[in-house]
Amino acid sequence: MSIHTALTIAGTDPTGGAGIQADLKTFQEREVFGMSVITTVLAQNTTGVQMINHMPLELIEKQLDSVITDIPPSAVKTGMIATPEMMEFLVDYLKNLQVPYICDPVMIAKSGDPLMDAQSRQSLRQTLVPLATIVTPNIPEASELTEMNIETIDDMERAAKMIVHELGAQAAVIKGGYRTDHSTDVLYANGIITRLHADRTNTKHLHGTGCTFSAAITAELAKGHSIESAVATGKAFITDSITHTLELGTGNGPTNHWGFRLKGLPGQT
């Protein structure tokens, strides 16, 4: 039996809806063995972020070495990489792994709390984005990366192309969840634009949607699926996770990582 593995390099969420915890839950549901390297420990919940503490580079390095020298990952994703020093440090590791790399440019928490300063946002564009197999920003994050105002689907398409042609990523998917009129995502891969539609669910429980979506894509790439197939499966997975809400928390609650089981999702293995 061939076991596929996936590594997430990101921050934590003690309430389990986002970050490392959401990634590992998603890997498990997609039948991929999940591993993690913690970059930042956060005190956060569904109401916001209360405290942030970045891990020393030496500890991040030791975690990475522990994973890579023992159980090599089939794919890697990054979430909250909050400082330029962390980003620059990770470049050589990601280059040497030579596996699909998914960059989720986590800049702002669902509560609106900033997770990255201006210098770090600029460093992200120059270090991690060019290495990515696929970058998965929401509209505010895509606006930061491309330095353009994004209001329409056409704008989303232009931004996705900019992330590929100007910033150097292999592919990009711009998530439309911040729009109020639709939940259409835009994928640009292999020179082709694909629009991924989904019915909109009227809910405030969207904490960790970006982490979960990118983790599902990571799991599918770890299995050897194409970018297009991985994103389509990720879109179906996150749509079901949002649709079958758990109604947890007093703020923006988490998504339902086993929501697809309530509807059925093809390609589970």
N, C-alpha and C positions, 0 to 999 in steps of 0.2 A: 504494500500500500504506500503510495506516494503522499507524503505530508507536506502541504504548502505552509510557509511561515511568513509572517508579516511583522514588521517592527514599526512602532510609533515613537517618535521623539517629540515630546510635547510637555505641556504643563498639566497640572492636576485639577480635579473638581471633586471635593469631598462629598458633595451630594450626588455624584455619579452620573450627571446628565451630559457633561461635556468633557473635553480634554482626554487625557490618558484613559480614564475610566470608560468614557463613551466609545473610544477606539477599540478597547479590548472587548467590550460587549459586542460590538459590531463584527469584529474578526471572528468571535466565537459563533455568532449567528450565521455567518457566511462560511463556516466550517474551515477556517484557517487558524493555525496555531499562532496566537498573538503574543508579542513581547514588547517591552517598553523601556525607554530611557527618559527619566524625568529631568526636565530642564528648569522648571519653576514650580514651586509649591504655592498654591493659592488658597486663601480662605475665601470661598465664594459659595453662594447658594442661588436659588432662583430669584432672589431680590437684588443681587449685585455682587461686587467684589469688595471684600473687606480688607484684605492684606495680600501682598505679593512678596515672595522671597525667592530670588534666583539662586540656583545651585552653582557652586564654584566650577570652573572649567575642568579642574582636575577630577572632580566627582563625575561630571558628564563623560569625560574621557574614560574613566574606569568602568562606568556602566556600559558604554559602547564596546569597549574591549571585551568585557565579560560576555556580552551577547555574541558578537561577531566571531570570536575565537572558538565558540562552543556550538552555537546553533545559528548558522548563517541565514539571514532573511531572504525570502524570495522577492520581497518588495518592501520599500520603506516609505513612510510618510512623516512629514514634519507638521506640527501644529504651532503652538506658541514658542517661537524662538525669539526672545524679547530683546536681545542686545546684539550690537554689531560684532562683539567679540565671540559670542556663541555662533553666529552665522559664519564668520570667517573660519572658525575652528572646524565647523562641520563640512566645509567644502571638500577637503581632501578625503574625508571618510566617504562622502557620498560619491565622489568620483571613483574611488577604489572599489566600492561595492559592485558597481556595474550591474545593478538590478533596477527595475522601474522605481522611479522616485516621484512621489506625489507631494506637492507643496501646497498646503492649505495656509494662506497668508493671514494668520489670526492677528488682527490688529485691534478689534473692538469687541467686547463682550456683548451678548444679546441684550444685557441691561443698559448698554450704552457706555459702560466704563471703558476708557482707553487702556489698551494692553501693550502699546508700543509707542515710543516717542518718534519725532520727526527724523532724527538721525538713523534710528533703527529701520524705519520704513524705507529710507533711501538705500541703506545697506542691503536690505532684502532684495531690492530690484537688481542690485549689482552682483550679489553672491549666490543666493539659493534659486531664484527664479530662472536664471539661465541654465541651471542644471536639471530642471524639472522635466519629467516625462509629461506631466500635466499639472497645471496650476488651477486651483479651484476657488477663486475669490467670489464673494458676494458683490453687489453693486457698489457699496461704499469702498470696499477694498480694491475693486477694479479701478475705481476712480482715483484712488491714491496711487496705484501702480502706474497707471497710464497718464495721470495728471490731466484727465479730461472729464467733463461733465456728462454723466450717463443718465438719460431720461427715457429713451425709447429702446425697442428691440434692435433697431438699426445701430444705435449707439453701442449696445451690448456686443453686437457683431464686430463693430470697428474696434472696440476695446480688446476683444478676444484675439483679433488679428494682430493688434499692436503688441500684445504680450508675447506672441509667437515671433513676429517678424522684427520687432524692435528690441524686445527684452531677451529673446533667445530661447524661450521655452519650446518644447516640442509640440505641446497642445495646451489649450486653455478652455475651461468651461466657466462661463459667467452665470452665477445663480440669480434667479429673478425673484427670490422670496421677499425682497424688500419692496417690491412693487405692490400696489393695492389692486390693480386691475387683472393681474394674471400671475401664474407661478411658472412661467416659461423660462427654462434655462437655455443658454446658447453655447454649443460646443463648436470649437474650431480645431480640427485635427486632419492631418494629411491633405491640407488645402481645401477642405470642404466644411461648410457651415451646416450644422444640424440644430434644429430647434426641438427641444424636449418639453412637451406640454404636460401639464397635470392640472386636475381640478383643484381649485383653491379651497382649503379648509379654514373655516372661521374659528381660529383658536389663538390664544396667547401663549400656548405651551410649545415654544419653539427653541428652548434652551438646548444648545448642542447640536443643532441641525447641520451646521457646516462641518463639524468634526465627524458626525455620523456619516454624512454623505461622502466625504473624502475617504473615510476609513472603509466604506463599502467598495469604493473604486479601488482602493489599495488591495483589498482582499481579492477582487476579481483579477487584477493585474498579477498578483502573486500566483494565481492559478494558471496564468499564461493566456488569458483572454485579451482581445484587442482593446485599445483605448475606447473605441466606439461602443463595444459590447459592455465594457466595464462601467462606462458612464450611464448607459441605459439601465443596467441592473442597479447601479447606485441610485439613480433617479426613482426607480420603482420602489427600492428599499426605503428611501427617506420619505417618499410620498405615503407609504403605508405606515411608517413610524409616526408621521404627523396626523394622519387620518384617524388612527386608533389611539387617541390621546389617553394618557394615564391620569390626568387631572391631579398631579402631585405638586406640592409647593404653594406658597402664598404669592409668588411672583410669576415670572415667565418659566413655567415648569418644563421638565424634560420630555423628550420624545420617547416613543415606545419602541424599544429595540427588538421586540418580538412581534411588532404589529403585522409584519408580512405573514405570520402564521395564521392570522385571522382572515386573511384574504387568499393567500397562496401566491407564491412568486416562482416563476420558472427559473431553471438553472441553479438550483440550490447546491448541487454538488459539482 
